[in-house]
Amino acid sequence: MKKTIASVLCISYIAFGVAAHAADSGYTPPVGEHVSKPGYFGPARKAERASDRALAKKVRVALTKTKGLDISNVTVLARKGDVTLDGTVPDDRQVQLAQNGAEGVEGVSSLKNNLITGFAGH
């Protein structure tokens, strides 16, 4: 009986104890390695993203103020001055209205108009 208990304890230690020791190696890479990774969002990238959000907002406001334009199903994306309009508008005339409205916003360097006519979900 004592041999059975000892065997079970020994097997349990080997199964769980070794795995626990292996999982905690204690190694952490230097901070320089984290900062230099391509996915790191430093202050410059943070400011760029804020600028992109501000430009997209300016374009949305301009489109909202455009008479005869329904932007309820329009998405505005901005990146480094390049603006993309995605979504649907009720008719072809509104596609051109949206393009004219977005091109008139200060800070827009290029515009990609992906708007299509129709209704959302159709």
Rosetta blueprint (number, residue, H / E / L):
1 M L
2 K H
3 K H
4 T H
5 I H
6 A H
7 S H
8 V H
9 L H
10 C H
11 I H
12 S H
13 Y H
14 I H
15 A H
16 F H
17 G H
18 V H
19 A H
20 A H
21 H H
22 A H
23 A H
24 D L
25 S L
26 G L
27 Y L
28 T L
29 P L
30 P L
31 V H
32 G H
33 E H
34 H H
35 V H
36 S L
37 K L
38 P L
39 G L
40 Y L
41 F L
42 G L
43 P H
44 A H
45 R H
46 K H
47 A H
48 E H
49 R H
50 A H
51 S H
52 D H
53 R H
54 A H
55 L H
56 A H
57 K H
58 K H
59 V H
60 R H
61 V H
62 A H
63 L H
64 T H
65 K H
66 T L
67 K L
68 G L
69 L L
70 D L
71 I L
72 S L
73 N L
74 V E
75 T E
76 V E
77 L E
78 A E
79 R E
80 K L
81 G L
82 D E
83 V E
84 T E
85 L E
86 D E
87 G E
88 T E
89 V E
90 P L
91 D L
92 D H
93 R H
94 Q H
95 V H
96 Q H
97 L H
98 A H
99 Q H
100 N H
101 G H
102 A H
103 E H
104 G L
105 V L
106 E L
107 G L
108 V L
109 S L
110 S E
111 L E
112 K E
113 N E
114 N E
115 L E
116 I E
117 T E
118 G L
119 F L
120 A L
121 G L
122 H L
